[in-house]
Amino acid sequence: MRKILTDVGPIGWNIIIGTMFGRMATSMSMPFLAIYLTKSLGVSPAMTGAIVAVSALVGVLASFLGGYLSDRFGRKRILILSIFMWAAVFAGYGFSKTILAFFIMNSLNGLCRALFEPASRALLSDITEPKNRLLIFNLRYTAINVGVTFGPLLGLKLGSADSMASFYVAGIIYALYGLSLVVSLKSYQDKTVASTNRITMREAAGVIKQDKTFTLALVALILSITGFSQFNSTLPQFFSSSESFENGVAVFSYLLALNALLVVIIQYPIVAISKRFPSVLSITAGNLIICLGLIGFAFAKTIPAFILIIVLFTIGEVLMFSMTDMFIDELADPAIKGTYFGAMGFSGLGNVIGPWFGGVLLGHFGAGQPLLLFGTLSATAVFGVPLFLIVYSQLKKRKTFGRNLSNDIQT
């Protein structure tokens, strides 16, 4: 335990613990926003969907900008600026009374996430020795899941579906997180400013664009996340509308809680095994297992069967997401690592495409044809597997994962 404390360091622990409380704050407020808008303010379902979706869309579009800014102006500045901006945004939700105000707040929420997330992951990489990076990335992943496990329960206690109280609390939590960052980063010397202040955004984008391996990996991840996103979009609609279940919503709620618990329990045993293999192969295996899990939902009829499918699905989730940060860290040009983490935010298109595509298929096939529904979704996501294998083949041809891509481009 003492070795882990030493390897991660005070700044690393500040970010990890802050991430846990930040995700708890987000998950005790944001999941209830749609309910509050429709039931308390009488906003139409279509407009509510647009308000909710704009956050993800802005986050995807601004993710590259966030990563680049952390390279250009330093992790420290971007982290502190974005975290206090985030705190103000959550407070802003509480004061919002109109559709336009909620639309603006949710857009700013996506922007803050796009600024903060790439910078925090890049800073964790900067302050950690290569041998300890898998540990620190997985501690961060665990912190996220712990926060998401308890956040919704706190949201229920605070009556988040009927009031904006939880958003004020979330704003306070983010403000405290920001103050802790100011203190812990006070003596931190940001080396990225000195080394990258002459790189323009166009030049950084050019390096990313010419890295064909990264581009292929990004497409593969979009396909993979398209499949994974069905768990929180198409699957709950399937359970609520299927005639095979007396109370499908309750069944799905229990399965959702089981998934969150399993992530925390099995993450480290799974990572202990998967770290023996290249990170891209672990992600590939995770993608394939998630696709098998999707097919499993088409055949499962009993609670024990669904529990087995959730276990399988969760193993795929852990394999895929616990190794993604490590994969980007290995792949990235060290000079513009924040830009790479930011560009990986485009993989979030899977969270935009997936729910829409799943909804179209559910509307076409209905809950009565689960094999056609989940089979099509699985077949779409499985295309990520051969793309990842091509990425693996290309990476093997490189002398090292982390070599400077600028030199590669010149040759």
DOBATOR-906888 format. One record per residue (C-alpha): x, y, z; residue number from 1. Coordinates in pm, 1 decimal, always signed. Each point is the difference from the previous one (the first is absolute). Example, Ala and Ser with C-alpha at 12.3 -4.5 7.8 and 13.67 -1.06 7.14 Angstrom:
<sites>
- +1230.0	-450.0	+780.0	1
- +137.0	+344.0	-66.0	2
</sites>
This chain:
<sites>
- +0.0	+0.0	+0.0	1
- +284.5	+236.1	+87.5	2
- +158.6	-69.7	-340.1	3
- -325.7	+89.0	-178.8	4
- -25.2	+325.9	+196.2	5
- +357.4	+85.9	-96.8	6
- -34.5	-101.2	-366.2	7
- -313.4	+208.8	-54.5	8
- +114.2	+306.8	+196.1	9
- -202.4	+284.2	+156.3	10
- -100.4	+166.1	-329.1	11
- -110.0	-331.5	-144.5	12
- -207.2	-83.8	+306.3	13
- -154.1	+347.2	-6.4	14
- -120.1	-55.6	-356.2	15
- -117.9	-356.9	+67.1	16
- -196.0	+87.2	+314.9	17
- -129.6	+318.4	-162.9	18
- -112.7	-206.3	-300.1	19
- -198.3	-228.8	+231.8	20
- -182.4	+290.5	+166.9	21
- -41.6	+179.8	-333.1	22
- -166.3	-300.1	-164.1	23
- -213.1	-51.0	+310.3	24
- -112.3	+363.3	-28.6	25
- -75.6	-38.4	-369.1	26
- -188.9	-328.5	+36.6	27
- -215.1	+128.2	+286.7	28
- -126.2	+284.6	-217.2	29
- +30.7	-49.5	-375.8	30
- -190.2	-333.4	-34.0	31
- -305.4	+168.3	+155.0	32
- +7.9	+306.2	-225.3	33
- -224.3	-153.2	-267.2	34
- -260.0	-99.2	+261.9	35
- +7.1	+348.1	+152.9	36
- -40.8	+169.9	-337.3	37
- -295.0	-212.0	-111.9	38
- -187.7	-36.6	+329.3	39
- +74.0	+322.9	+185.5	40
- +38.6	+245.8	-287.7	41
- -223.9	-170.0	-256.9	42
- +267.7	-6.0	-273.9	43
- -85.3	-232.8	-289.0	44
- +187.5	-333.0	-25.0	45
- +151.5	+101.7	-334.4	46
- +134.5	+329.1	+134.7	47
- +121.8	-173.3	+315.9	48
- +188.8	-249.2	-216.8	49
- +162.3	+285.7	-188.9	50
- +104.9	+172.5	+323.8	51
- +150.6	-320.4	+138.2	52
- +174.3	-91.3	-326.0	53
- +166.4	+338.4	-53.0	54
- +240.8	-62.7	+288.9	55
- +140.3	-314.8	-162.0	56
- +12.7	+165.9	-340.6	57
- +189.3	+307.5	+124.5	58
- +230.6	-228.9	+197.0	59
- +88.8	-196.1	-312.5	60
- +50.3	+308.7	-215.0	61
- +210.9	+181.7	+262.3	62
- +207.3	-294.6	+121.3	63
- +287.5	+61.7	-242.3	64
- +5.3	+367.7	+99.8	65
- +21.0	-91.9	+368.0	66
- +295.3	-230.0	-51.7	67
- +181.6	+248.4	-220.5	68
- -46.6	+284.6	+248.7	69
- +154.2	-211.6	+275.7	70
- +306.3	-50.6	-221.2	71
- +13.8	+362.9	-106.0	72
- -63.7	+176.6	+332.1	73
- +74.5	-274.7	+252.5	74
- -202.6	-257.6	+190.2	75
- -8.7	+210.6	+317.7	76
- -166.1	+304.9	-154.1	77
- -260.3	-198.9	-190.6	78
- -85.4	-222.1	+297.2	79
- -54.5	+288.1	+241.1	80
- -186.3	+215.5	-252.2	81
- -233.1	-279.5	-109.3	82
- -75.6	-135.2	+349.7	83
- -117.6	+336.4	+135.0	84
- -190.4	+61.5	-322.3	85
- -163.5	-340.4	+54.0	86
- -99.2	+94.9	+355.2	87
- -164.9	+317.0	-132.7	88
- -185.9	-199.0	-266.5	89
- -155.5	-234.5	+259.3	90
- -108.2	+299.4	+203.9	91
- -138.0	+144.8	-323.6	92
- -230.4	-300.5	-40.8	93
- -161.1	+91.2	+330.8	94
- -77.3	+353.1	-119.0	95
- -126.4	-110.3	-342.6	96
- -370.3	+35.4	-66.6	97
- -31.1	-4.1	-379.7	98
- +71.5	-251.4	-275.5	99
- +268.4	+227.6	-143.6	100
- +175.2	+25.1	+337.7	101
- +10.6	-378.5	+43.1	102
- +120.5	-35.9	-358.1	103
- +286.6	+241.9	+68.4	104
- +89.9	-162.3	+333.2	105
- +10.8	-348.4	-150.4	106
- +213.8	+124.9	-288.3	107
- +243.9	+156.2	+248.4	108
- -2.7	-322.7	+200.2	109
- +122.4	-188.3	-307.2	110
- +264.8	+267.3	-64.1	111
- +132.8	-19.3	+357.7	112
- +29.3	-376.8	-21.8	113
- +182.8	+31.5	-333.2	114
- +248.5	+243.3	+155.7	115
- +54.0	-178.7	+331.1	116
- +12.7	-371.1	-89.8	117
- +287.4	-2.6	-256.4	118
- +208.0	+233.9	+216.6	119
- -48.0	-212.2	+314.2	120
- +92.7	-324.0	-175.8	121
- +301.8	+158.3	-168.2	122
- +116.7	+144.5	+333.5	123
- -32.2	-341.7	+166.9	124
- +220.8	-137.6	-276.1	125
- +250.8	+285.5	+38.5	126
- +49.1	-50.3	+374.6	127
- +14.6	-380.3	-6.3	128
- +283.5	-230.0	-98.6	129
- -87.3	-223.5	-298.2	130
- -1.1	-315.4	+216.4	131
- -268.6	+150.8	+227.2	132
- -229.7	+152.6	-263.1	133
- -226.1	-302.4	-32.1	134
- -51.5	+12.5	+377.6	135
- -89.5	+368.0	+8.6	136
- -232.5	-18.3	-301.6	137
- -185.4	-291.4	+157.7	138
- -24.0	+174.6	+335.3	139
- -164.8	+286.4	-187.1	140
- -238.1	-245.6	-172.6	141
- -88.6	-152.3	+338.6	142
- -62.9	+346.8	+144.0	143
- -242.2	+73.8	-283.3	144
- -198.3	-318.1	+64.6	145
- -11.2	+50.9	+376.6	146
- -131.9	+351.9	-54.3	147
- -262.5	-117.1	-249.1	148
- -110.0	-278.5	+236.7	149
- -89.3	+233.5	+288.0	150
- -94.8	+315.6	-192.9	151
- -349.9	-105.8	-115.8	152
- -87.8	-117.2	+354.0	153
- +90.1	+342.4	+136.1	154
- -199.4	+155.8	-282.2	155
- -308.2	-194.2	+108.2	156
- +47.3	+116.9	+360.2	157
- +31.2	+361.4	-114.4	158
- -311.9	-25.3	-217.4	159
- +189.7	+79.8	-319.8	160
- -299.1	-86.1	-217.3	161
- -206.8	+275.9	+160.9	162
- +248.0	+276.7	+85.0	163
- +336.0	+151.2	-90.2	164
- +150.3	-46.1	+349.1	165
- +241.1	-271.1	-114.5	166
- +146.2	+233.7	-264.7	167
- +92.5	+256.5	+266.0	168
- +164.9	-278.1	+201.6	169
- +184.5	-115.4	-311.5	170
- +123.5	+354.7	-58.8	171
- +137.4	+16.0	+354.4	172
- +175.3	-336.8	-42.4	173
- +167.6	+114.0	-322.0	174
- +104.1	+329.5	+161.4	175
- +162.3	-190.9	+288.2	176
- +171.4	-227.4	-251.4	177
- +131.1	+311.4	-173.3	178
- +137.8	+141.4	+324.4	179
- +177.8	-328.1	+72.3	180
- +159.7	+13.9	-346.2	181
- +119.0	+356.3	+59.7	182
- +174.5	-115.7	+317.6	183
- +145.1	-328.2	-134.1	184
- +119.7	+153.3	-328.6	185
- +151.9	+309.0	+162.2	186
- +357.0	-127.7	-31.3	187
- -59.7	-197.8	-320.1	188
- +222.1	+109.1	-288.1	189
- -185.8	-51.2	-326.8	190
- +262.2	-104.3	-253.8	191
- -247.3	-21.1	-286.7	192
- -17.4	+379.0	-34.9	193
- +370.3	+36.4	-68.1	194
- +14.7	-290.0	-241.5	195
- -311.5	+60.3	-206.8	196
- -76.0	+373.0	+1.8	197
- +99.3	+30.6	-365.7	198
- -228.0	-274.1	-125.5	199
- -312.0	+139.6	-162.2	200
- -330.9	-180.5	+5.9	201
- +26.2	-61.9	-375.4	202
- +343.3	-158.3	+43.6	203
- -124.1	-221.1	+284.1	204
- -300.9	-103.5	-208.9	205
- +238.4	-78.5	-286.0	206
- +199.7	-241.0	+215.5	207
- -318.8	-174.5	+110.9	208
- -133.2	-12.6	-355.9	209
- +315.4	-160.5	-136.1	210
- +4.3	-262.6	+273.3	211
- -199.8	-258.7	-193.6	212
- +25.9	-254.9	+280.2	213
- -166.9	+238.6	+243.2	214
- -274.0	+83.1	-250.7	215
- -75.3	-369.0	-53.1	216
- -6.7	-59.7	+375.8	217
- -240.4	+291.7	+40.3	218
- -242.7	-147.9	-257.0	219
- +23.2	-338.7	+173.5	220
- -77.3	+158.9	+335.3	221
- -300.7	+184.6	-141.5	222
- -141.0	-332.3	-123.1	223
- +74.6	-165.3	+334.2	224
- -165.1	+275.3	+202.2	225
- -299.5	-9.6	-235.0	226
- -54.5	-354.8	+124.2	227
- +71.4	+74.5	+365.3	228
- -233.8	+302.7	+4.7	229
- -299.3	-230.3	-51.5	230
- +24.7	-98.0	+366.4	231
- -120.2	+343.1	+110.1	232
- -222.9	+83.9	-294.7	233
- -167.1	-282.6	-194.7	234
- +9.8	-262.1	+276.6	235
- -211.1	+194.1	+255.4	236
- -256.1	+76.1	-271.1	237
- -3.4	-369.4	-94.6	238
- -65.2	-107.2	+359.7	239
- -270.5	+260.2	+53.6	240
- -189.5	-85.5	-319.4	241
- +48.0	-378.3	-19.2	242
- -297.9	-216.5	+92.9	243
- +237.2	-267.7	+130.9	244
- +48.5	+183.4	+330.6	245
- -258.5	+94.7	+259.9	246
- +208.2	+292.6	+123.1	247
- +274.2	+55.4	-252.8	248
- +107.4	+337.2	+143.2	249
- +69.7	-155.1	+341.1	250
- +189.1	-290.4	-158.8	251
- +220.0	+237.0	-195.2	252
- +63.6	+216.4	+308.4	253
- +130.8	-302.2	+189.0	254
- +215.7	-103.3	-295.4	255
- +138.3	+354.1	-21.0	256
- +95.1	-7.6	+368.5	257
- +158.1	-344.0	-46.7	258
- +207.5	+133.0	-289.1	259
- +136.2	+290.7	+208.0	260
- +83.9	-231.8	+290.2	261
- +169.5	-255.1	-225.5	262
- +219.3	+266.5	-160.8	263
- +145.9	+86.9	+340.8	264
- +42.7	-366.5	+102.5	265
- +151.1	-151.5	-314.8	266
- +199.1	+292.1	-136.9	267
- +333.8	-74.9	+162.9	268
- -0.9	-378.4	-55.0	269
- -85.7	+57.6	-365.7	270
- +266.1	+269.2	-38.7	271
- +259.3	-222.4	+172.4	272
- -52.5	-254.6	-277.7	273
- -46.1	+237.9	-293.5	274
- +313.1	+205.1	+75.7	275
- +206.8	-299.2	-114.1	276
- -120.2	+72.1	-353.1	277
- +16.3	+311.7	-220.2	278
- -270.9	+246.4	+102.5	279
- -154.1	+3.1	-348.0	280
- -61.6	-376.7	+20.2	281
- -177.5	+42.4	+335.0	282
- -221.7	+265.9	-156.7	283
- -66.5	-231.1	-295.0	284
- -99.6	-284.4	+232.1	285
- -225.9	+236.4	+191.9	286
- -172.6	+109.4	-319.4	287
- -58.1	-360.8	-106.0	288
- -138.1	-99.5	+341.4	289
- -239.8	+297.1	+1.5	290
- -126.0	-109.2	-342.8	291
- -59.5	-351.3	+137.0	292
- -180.3	+155.6	+295.4	293
- -232.1	+188.7	-233.2	294
- -89.2	-325.2	-175.8	295
- -55.3	-156.9	+341.9	296
- -273.4	+252.0	+82.1	297
- -195.8	-133.5	-297.0	298
- -8.4	-353.2	+144.0	299
- -15.9	+57.8	+376.1	300
- -345.0	-58.6	+150.2	301
- +64.3	-55.7	+370.8	302
- +160.5	+211.7	+274.2	303
- +298.4	-239.8	+43.9	304
- +60.6	+17.4	-375.0	305
- -3.9	+380.0	+6.2	306
- +240.2	+0.6	+294.9	307
- +244.0	-216.3	-199.6	308
- -31.4	+235.0	-297.3	309
- +67.1	+302.2	+223.3	310
- +311.6	-170.2	+137.8	311
- +118.4	-63.4	-356.6	312
- -86.0	+353.5	-109.6	313
- +180.7	+149.6	+300.4	314
- +316.2	-200.2	-71.5	315
- -3.4	+143.7	-352.5	316
- -56.1	+349.9	+137.6	317
- +294.9	-26.6	+239.5	318
- +231.8	-141.6	-265.7	319
- -88.2	+278.8	-240.3	320
- -14.3	+309.2	+220.1	321
- +264.3	-81.5	+260.1	322
- +264.9	-28.3	-272.4	323
- -103.5	+289.1	-227.0	324
- +193.3	+273.4	+184.3	325
- +309.2	-222.6	+8.6	326
- -35.1	-67.1	-372.6	327
- -14.0	+372.3	-82.1	328
- +293.5	+66.6	+230.8	329
- +206.4	-260.6	-188.1	330
- -109.8	+122.3	-340.0	331
- +33.7	+374.8	+49.2	332
- +280.9	+230.8	-102.5	333
- +135.2	+110.7	+342.9	334
- +24.9	+362.6	-118.3	335
- -376.2	+27.4	-56.1	336
- -139.5	-266.8	+229.1	337
- -288.0	+220.1	+115.0	338
- -103.6	+46.1	-361.4	339
- -16.7	-376.8	-45.6	340
- -212.0	-44.9	+310.9	341
- -221.4	+280.5	-126.1	342
- -30.3	-146.1	-349.3	343
- -103.2	-331.8	+151.6	344
- -309.1	+185.5	+120.6	345
- -132.1	-39.8	-354.2	346
- -60.6	-363.8	+94.5	347
- -297.7	+145.4	+187.5	348
- -175.7	+8.3	-336.4	349
- -83.3	-360.2	+86.2	350
- -212.4	+132.0	+287.4	351
- -179.6	+226.7	-245.9	352
- -43.4	-250.0	-285.1	353
- -73.6	-304.2	+219.3	354
- -315.4	+117.8	+181.2	355
- -143.0	+143.6	-322.9	356
- +72.1	-315.9	-201.2	357
- -131.5	-225.5	+276.2	358
- -317.1	+206.0	+23.8	359
- -56.0	-24.5	-375.4	360
- +42.3	-378.2	+9.6	361
- -226.0	-34.1	+305.6	362
- -267.0	+205.0	-175.8	363
- +31.3	-216.7	-311.5	364
- +27.9	-348.5	+151.3	365
- -171.9	+61.5	+332.2	366
- +76.4	-178.3	+327.3	367
- -159.8	-315.7	-138.1	368
- +292.9	-72.2	-233.9	369
- +302.8	+18.4	+230.4	370
- +225.9	-211.4	-222.8	371
- -34.9	+238.1	-293.9	372
- +35.4	+300.9	+232.2	373
- +305.3	-105.3	+198.5	374
- +146.4	-204.0	-285.4	375
- +16.1	+308.4	-221.3	376
- +151.7	+209.1	+278.3	377
- +258.4	-269.0	+74.4	378
- +86.4	-39.9	-368.6	379
- +62.5	+373.7	-26.1	380
- +226.2	+18.0	+303.9	381
- +197.7	-312.4	-90.2	382
- +151.6	+180.8	-299.4	383
- +225.6	+165.4	+257.3	384
- +177.3	-333.4	+60.7	385
- +179.0	-33.6	-336.7	386
- +87.7	+370.1	+9.0	387
- +165.5	-41.4	+339.6	388
- +195.1	-298.8	-132.5	389
- +128.4	+214.3	-287.2	390
- +102.8	+264.4	+254.4	391
- +184.9	-266.9	+197.7	392
- +182.6	-111.3	-313.9	393
- +100.5	+357.2	-80.6	394
- +116.8	+65.7	+355.4	395
- +224.9	-304.2	-8.7	396
- +183.0	+158.4	-291.6	397
- +89.2	+302.6	+207.8	398
- +323.9	-16.1	+195.9	399
- -181.8	+125.4	+312.5	400
- -358.6	+96.7	+74.6	401
- +93.9	+340.7	+126.4	402
- +251.8	+119.5	-254.9	403
- -23.4	+350.3	-131.7	404
- -247.8	+5.4	-285.8	405
- +141.4	+324.3	-131.5	406
- +316.4	-184.0	-98.2	407
- -213.1	-274.9	-151.4	408
- -184.9	+250.1	-217.9	409
- +322.9	+151.8	-128.8	410
- +117.1	-340.2	-121.0	411
</sites>
